[in-house]
Amino acid sequence: MVQVSEHFKVLNLALWLAKGLSPRFELELLPKGPVMSTATRNYETVFITNPNVAEGKLAEIHNRNKSIIEASKGKILNLDDWGKRKMTFPINKELKGHYFCLTFSADNKCVAEIERNMRINEEVYRFLTVKIDDKVDPMQAIANYKSKLEARARREQERAAEERARKQADDEVAVEAETEE
């Protein structure tokens, strides 16, 4: 008896089903459920929490995520606190949310567990996990992002200083005009 590879079984099944015929082998021979990879990949999870939650509860959420990642032999690369921001639409009658960005390296079973825990936690409003492309170095991407943020903050400070100087000059002109009259 010849061993049939799993790949051949899947192709054979697809061909038979495409023709509208029944397959030549039992479906029990195919692997059941989704195929879970054990490869370590880089992921980024952005999640929004209740803005009124206590700092202790936030620390508990972060510690739980950290323990899940470390239990699966993963590594946290970065945790950014983006602060409290206005959301596009209210969630649970809240107009603002506390945003966090967690960058980590782990397998997809770990990602499934983190997402399961976030679904259970009532303080987490929304979350989104994306796989970072293998060609991208996450640490370099984080450094680039932070440098862009710093440059933006510098530009905003310069604009604010120019606006203050312009307002001060306008006030001086107004005072001079009043003293001449």
Secondary structure, DSSP 8 states (H G I E B T S, - for coil): -----HHHHHHHHHHHHHTT---SS-GGGS--S-------EEEEEEEEE-TT--HHHHHHHHHHHHHHHHHTT-EEEEEEEEEEEEEEEEETTEEEEEEEEEEEEE-HHHHHHHHHHHHH-TTEEEEEEEE--TTS-HHHHHHHHHHHHHHHHHHHHHHHHHHHHHHHHHHHHHHHHHHH-
